[in-house]
């Protein structure tokens, strides 16, 4: 019984970790885009 619970928690944990990873990658991509946009604006000035 407790083993099954532990396995279930592990699965939930990995799913959450995967979601956190994809969220992190999305944030990184967004900040990179913003950074490149800002630097190109500075180039124009």
C-alpha positions in Angstrom: 0.0 0.0 0.0 2.6 2.5 1.1 4.8 1.4 -1.9 2.0 2.2 -4.3 1.6 5.6 -2.7 5.3 6.3 -3.0 5.3 5.4 -6.7 2.3 7.6 -7.3 4.0 10.6 -5.6 7.1 10.0 -7.6 5.1 10.1 -10.9 3.4 13.3 -9.8 6.8 14.8 -8.8 8.4 14.0 -12.2 5.4 15.5 -14.0 5.6 18.7 -11.9 9.4 18.8 -12.6 8.8 18.5 -16.3 6.2 21.3 -16.2 8.6 23.5 -14.2 11.4 22.7 -16.7 9.2 23.7 -19.7 8.0 26.8 -17.8 11.7 27.7 -17.1 12.6 27.2 -20.8 9.7 29.4 -21.8 10.8 32.2 -19.5 14.4 31.9 -20.7 13.2 32.2 -24.3 11.1 35.2 -23.5 13.9 37.0 -21.7 16.3 36.2 -24.5 13.8 37.7 -27.0 13.3 40.8 -24.9 17.1 41.2 -24.6 17.7 40.9 -28.3 14.9 43.4 -29.0 16.4 45.9 -26.5 19.9 45.5 -27.9 18.6 46.0 -31.5 16.8 49.2 -30.3 20.1 50.5 -28.9 21.8 49.7 -32.2 19.4 51.9 -34.0 20.0 54.9 -31.8 
